[in-house]
C-alpha cells in the first residue's frame, strides 16, 4: 500500500516514516527541501518537492495513495505574519482534504496538538475539555482540526484527528535548550515549578498515528496521545538532571518580570525579524498546566504507551550526547 506523509522530514514525521517503512508500506513524502529529504530518498521514499499551499503539488502527492498522514504545519517562528499560519496550517490542510476527496482516500489522519486546549483547569482534562488556544499557532491548528472533521461530517471523508502531547525523543530540538541548561547548571525555574506537563515519546506517537489509520472506530474522532503519566516541571527537571549526572536545579524566579520583559522584547525584535532572546510563550511553558486523560485513545484505538518518561529521557539524553549536543 502506498501512503502519503506530509511533514515527513520533520521530527515526528520522520519517525512515522521509519515505522511505515518497517511495516512494508510504500511511502511518499512532500518536502520543501531536497537536502532535508536526501536520507529519506536513500531509503526508497518517494519525494514530491513542493509546499502544501500549492494545489498542483498536493494533486500530484495524493494521486495513487490510499492513506494520508498530515503532519506538516507552520511552527512558531519569529517575524512570520499571522497570514502564513493561516495559509499553511488551514489553507494547506484544506488543499489536502479537497484532493483526498477527489482521490477517494481510504483514511486521512490529521495531526493537531494538545495546544488546542491551552491551559487546562480540570486535571486531568480530556478530548471534551473546552478549546482554549493561546497563540496563532494553536488557533490555526484548531481551525485546521475543525476543518478536517467537517470533511468527515459533511463529505464522508474518513478522517481521524490526533492531538499529541509534548513530543520528545531522539531528534527533538525543541526541548534541547532545557536539557542543555540543566546540564550546564544554568536552568532557572520560573514560578513554583509545580505546573504539570504531559509528554509523549515520539515512537509512541507514531503508534498512535498508525492505530488511528487502521481502526474503523477512529473515524470521525479526536484522540489525545500522551505518555502514561504527566509530571510537574520540578519532577521533570530532576529526572533530566539525574540522567545527565548533575544536581537538580534549585533556583526559582518570579514569572511576571520575565513575562513582561518577553512581551517588550518581542515587540521590538519581531518587526525587525530578529529572533527574540525571550519569548512570552516560552514563559508560559512555566505557567500552563497540560495534563490529560488518554483513556479514549486506549479504549477506542487500543493505544498503550511503551516508553515511560524515565526511559524516554534516558534515550533522549543518549541521543543528544551521541549527536554532540550535550
Phi, psi and omega per residue, in radians:
X1 nan 2.382 3.101
X2 -1.682 2.314 -3.129
X3 -2.247 2.705 3.124
X4 -1.943 2.343 3.035
X5 -2.136 2.057 2.981
X6 -1.580 2.547 -3.059
X7 1.320 0.370 -3.060
X8 -1.230 -0.271 3.089
X9 -1.603 -0.084 3.137
X10 -1.443 -3.084 -3.067
X11 -1.076 -1.106 -3.127
X12 -1.161 -0.712 -3.099
X13 -1.086 -0.677 -3.120
X14 -1.176 -0.612 3.084
X15 -1.213 -0.635 3.065
X16 -1.130 -0.738 3.098
X17 -1.039 -0.765 3.089
X18 -0.968 -0.793 -3.118
X19 -1.107 -0.776 -3.113
X20 -1.140 -0.727 3.108
X21 -1.078 -0.747 -3.117
X22 -1.112 -0.429 3.136
X23 -1.609 0.013 3.050
X24 1.589 0.194 3.106
X25 -1.322 2.600 2.907
X26 -1.469 2.126 -3.015
X27 -1.949 2.322 3.043
X28 -2.056 2.425 -3.100
X29 -2.268 2.397 2.962
X30 -1.555 2.207 -3.116
X31 -2.337 2.395 3.092
X32 -1.473 -0.360 -3.102
X33 -2.147 2.136 3.104
X34 -1.159 -0.540 3.139
X35 -1.134 -0.785 3.135
X36 -1.153 -0.435 -3.072
X37 -1.590 -0.060 -3.049
X38 -0.983 -0.831 -3.093
X39 -1.131 -0.646 3.107
X40 -1.167 -0.710 -3.139
X41 -1.087 -0.685 3.122
X42 -1.095 -0.418 -3.124
X43 -1.634 0.119 3.076
X44 1.639 0.126 3.098
X45 -1.321 2.354 3.087
X46 -1.405 2.233 -3.081
X47 -1.885 2.219 2.990
X48 -1.884 1.966 -3.133
X49 -1.406 2.285 3.121
X50 2.662 -2.901 -3.021
X51 -2.238 2.586 -3.127
X52 -1.227 -0.164 3.059
X53 -1.420 -0.151 -3.131
X54 -1.690 1.967 -3.077
X55 -1.117 -0.565 3.119
X56 -1.179 -0.693 3.086
X57 -1.090 -0.771 -3.133
X58 -1.107 -0.741 -3.137
X59 -1.038 -0.773 3.117
X60 -1.142 -0.716 -3.060
X61 -1.196 -0.636 -3.068
X62 -1.425 -0.418 -3.079
X63 -0.997 2.075 3.034
X64 1.521 -0.005 3.123
X65 -1.664 2.751 -3.115
X66 -1.770 -0.590 -3.107
X67 -2.320 2.560 -3.139
X68 -2.141 2.234 2.994
X69 -1.927 1.946 -3.041
X70 -1.795 1.729 -3.121
X71 -1.937 -0.237 -3.055
X72 -1.156 2.423 3.112
X73 -2.846 2.791 3.018
X74 -1.542 2.017 -3.138
X75 -1.444 3.052 -3.104
X76 -1.181 2.067 -3.131
X77 -2.373 2.386 -3.119
X78 -1.130 2.438 3.026
X79 1.379 0.066 3.135
X80 -1.574 2.157 -3.139
X81 -1.167 2.727 -3.112
X82 -1.004 -0.563 -3.102
X83 -1.008 -0.608 -3.136
X84 -1.120 -0.701 3.097
X85 -1.086 -0.747 3.123
X86 -1.157 -0.740 -3.117
X87 -1.103 -0.776 -3.067
X88 -1.432 -0.985 -2.999
X89 -1.233 -0.614 -3.135
X90 -1.779 -0.914 -3.124
X91 -1.094 -0.745 3.122
X92 -1.125 -0.677 3.090
X93 -1.115 -0.736 3.109
X94 -1.062 -0.758 3.120
X95 -0.993 -0.770 -3.092
X96 -1.211 -0.693 3.116
X97 -1.130 -0.782 -3.134
X98 -1.113 -0.722 3.122
X99 -1.181 -0.602 -3.139
X100 -1.188 -0.616 3.065
X101 -1.081 -0.819 -3.120
X102 -1.139 -0.546 -3.085
X103 -1.567 -0.050 -3.102
X104 0.985 0.841 3.122
X105 -1.036 2.401 -3.099
X106 -1.304 -0.631 3.109
X107 -2.613 2.471 3.123
X108 -2.226 1.954 3.135
X109 -1.835 2.049 -3.078
X110 -1.802 2.247 3.114
X111 -1.583 2.019 3.071
X112 -1.818 -2.389 -3.140
X113 -2.834 2.612 3.023
X114 -1.095 -0.306 -3.127
X115 -1.098 -0.253 3.088
X116 -1.124 -0.384 3.109
X117 -1.576 -0.271 3.139
X118 1.019 -2.509 3.060
X119 -1.258 2.297 -3.113
X120 -1.921 2.384 3.118
X121 -1.573 -0.566 -3.140
X122 -1.506 2.200 -3.103
X123 -2.084 2.084 -0.142
X124 -1.429 2.719 3.064
X125 -1.594 3.061 3.125
X126 -2.539 -2.963 -3.061
X127 -1.112 -0.341 -3.135
X128 -1.606 -0.063 3.094
X129 -1.093 2.509 -3.049
X130 -1.005 2.627 3.048
X131 -1.265 2.467 3.139
X132 -2.711 0.986 -3.092
X133 -1.101 2.491 -3.004
X134 -1.877 -0.142 3.134
X135 -2.677 3.118 -3.039
X136 -1.135 -0.595 3.081
X137 -1.063 -0.885 -3.110
X138 -1.179 -0.632 3.100
X139 -1.068 -0.831 -3.094
X140 -1.282 -0.539 3.052
X141 -1.164 -0.647 3.075
X142 -1.112 -0.776 -3.137
X143 -1.136 -0.639 3.107
X144 -1.162 -0.701 3.100
X145 -1.087 -0.812 3.118
X146 -1.063 -0.700 3.131
X147 -1.096 -0.798 -3.137
X148 -1.042 -0.794 -3.136
X149 -1.184 -0.506 3.096
X150 -1.182 -0.526 3.092
X151 -1.208 -0.490 3.042
X152 -1.280 -0.873 -3.056
X153 -1.167 -0.673 -3.018
X154 -1.714 -0.464 -3.042
X155 -2.177 -0.050 3.052
X156 1.392 0.194 3.087
X157 -1.208 2.220 -3.084
X158 -1.290 1.506 -3.041
X159 -1.776 2.458 2.932
X160 -2.261 2.566 -3.125
X161 -2.049 2.291 3.058
X162 -1.928 2.240 3.061
X163 -1.927 1.653 -3.120
X164 -1.227 2.526 2.903
X165 -1.328 -2.955 -3.075
X166 -1.135 2.024 -3.028
X167 -1.445 2.347 3.089
X168 -2.541 2.969 -3.135
X169 2.342 -3.083 3.129
X170 -0.979 2.208 -3.113
X171 1.807 -0.246 -3.120
X172 -1.314 2.283 3.124
X173 -1.962 -0.140 -3.064
X174 -1.329 -0.641 3.128
X175 -1.603 0.011 -3.118
X176 -1.006 -0.681 -3.122
X177 -1.044 -0.696 3.125
X178 -1.163 -0.814 3.120
X179 -1.049 -0.759 -3.128
X180 -1.120 -0.810 -3.111
X181 -1.071 -0.695 3.109
X182 -1.166 -0.735 3.135
X183 -1.066 -0.636 -3.116
X184 -1.582 0.063 -3.123
X185 1.039 0.669 3.137
X186 -2.054 0.117 -3.082
X187 -1.356 2.240 3.111
X188 -2.023 2.150 3.106
X189 -1.445 2.180 3.075
X190 -1.559 2.259 -3.122
X191 1.386 -2.788 -3.046
X192 -1.284 -0.448 -3.067
X193 1.450 0.067 -3.139
X194 -1.601 0.039 3.029
X195 -1.040 2.445 -3.081
X196 -1.612 2.494 -3.090
X197 -2.360 2.303 -3.101
X198 -2.019 2.157 -3.070
X199 -2.038 2.841 3.031
X200 -2.412 2.255 3.098
X201 -1.229 2.454 -2.914
X202 -1.069 -0.587 3.127
X203 -1.305 -0.501 3.023
X204 -1.167 -0.667 3.085
X205 -1.087 -0.748 3.103
X206 -1.022 -0.673 3.074
X207 -1.076 -0.713 3.101
X208 -1.068 -0.753 3.091
X209 -1.059 -0.783 -3.105
X210 -1.116 -0.749 3.120
X211 -1.101 -0.727 3.139
X212 -1.111 -0.525 -3.131
X213 -1.388 -0.322 -3.047
X214 -1.863 -0.572 -3.043
X215 -1.403 2.175 3.096
X216 -1.077 -0.594 -3.107
X217 -1.157 -0.249 -3.105
X218 -1.388 -0.352 -3.047
X219 -1.083 2.254 3.124
X220 1.478 0.025 -3.076
X221 -1.925 2.836 3.042
X222 -2.086 2.414 -3.013
X223 -2.360 2.212 3.004
X224 -1.391 2.218 -3.140
X225 -2.020 1.988 -3.120
X226 -2.513 -3.116 3.068
X227 -1.355 3.086 -3.131
X228 -1.177 -0.473 -3.072
X229 -2.368 2.635 2.962
X230 -1.927 2.665 -3.049
X231 -2.351 2.827 3.027
X232 -1.287 2.762 3.101
X233 -1.106 -0.572 3.067
X234 -1.041 -0.811 -3.123
X235 -1.169 -0.711 3.124
X236 -1.061 -0.809 -3.132
X237 -1.094 -0.680 3.116
X238 -1.135 -0.710 -3.140
X239 -1.157 -0.702 3.117
X240 -1.134 -0.791 -3.134
X241 -1.068 -0.729 -3.139
X242 -1.098 -0.735 -3.124
X243 -1.203 -0.642 3.133
X244 -1.282 -0.529 -3.141
X245 1.694 0.563 3.105
X246 -2.192 2.918 3.103
X247 -1.259 2.566 -3.102
X248 -1.191 2.662 3.133
X249 -1.074 2.461 -3.116
X250 -2.141 -0.268 -3.056
X251 -1.456 2.218 3.042
X252 -2.049 2.540 -3.116
X253 -2.383 2.511 3.138
X254 -1.031 2.572 -3.086
X255 -1.318 -0.775 -2.890
X256 -1.062 -0.667 3.136
X257 -1.145 -0.635 -3.120
X258 -1.274 -0.664 3.103
X259 -1.105 -0.744 3.107
X260 -1.108 -0.780 3.131
X261 -1.090 -0.723 3.120
X262 -1.051 -0.719 3.121
X263 -1.086 -0.774 -3.127
X264 -1.154 -0.794 -3.109
X265 -1.095 -0.730 3.123
X266 -1.059 -0.751 -3.110
X267 -1.125 -0.491 3.121
X268 -1.466 -0.813 -2.985
X269 -1.362 -0.752 -3.005
X270 -1.057 -0.791 3.100
X271 -1.070 -0.451 3.130
X272 -1.574 0.042 -3.123
X273 1.004 0.703 3.071
X274 -1.865 2.363 3.117
X275 -1.174 2.009 -3.126
X276 -1.138 2.398 3.095
X277 -1.206 -0.401 3.117
X278 -2.326 2.243 3.058
X279 -1.869 2.480 3.034
X280 -1.070 -0.686 -3.107
X281 -1.154 -0.519 3.093
X282 -1.215 -0.534 3.063
X283 -1.199 -0.659 -3.135
X284 -1.114 -0.370 3.040
X285 -0.933 -0.585 -3.071
X286 -1.538 -0.097 -3.022
X287 -2.133 -0.275 -3.072
X288 -1.694 2.123 3.042
X289 -1.307 2.299 3.050
X290 -2.355 1.707 -3.084
X291 -2.501 2.169 -2.954
X292 -2.300 2.671 3.017
X293 -1.606 2.105 -3.091
X294 -1.761 0.372 -3.095
X295 -1.062 -0.628 -3.113
X296 -1.070 -0.797 3.119
X297 -1.122 -0.652 3.120
X298 -1.148 -0.824 -3.023
X299 -1.304 -0.655 -3.058
X300 -1.644 -0.752 -3.099
X301 -1.555 -0.381 -2.995
X302 1.383 0.399 -3.116
X303 -1.272 2.353 3.051
X304 -2.530 1.957 3.135
X305 -1.025 2.364 -3.110
X306 -1.760 -0.336 -3.063
X307 -1.987 1.975 3.102
X308 -1.327 2.919 -2.980
X309 -1.138 -0.596 3.135
X310 -1.182 -0.773 3.094
X311 -1.148 -0.698 3.127
X312 -1.071 -0.741 3.103
X313 -1.127 -0.723 3.119
X314 -1.036 -0.806 -3.140
X315 -1.153 -0.655 -3.136
X316 -1.186 -0.792 3.108
X317 -1.043 -0.754 3.126
X318 -1.041 -0.759 -3.137
X319 -1.143 -0.734 3.097
X320 -1.038 -0.757 -3.137
X321 -1.179 -0.817 -3.137
X322 -1.076 -0.512 -3.111
X323 -1.589 -0.037 3.093
X324 1.469 0.268 -3.127
X325 -1.548 -0.384 3.119
X326 -2.092 nan nan
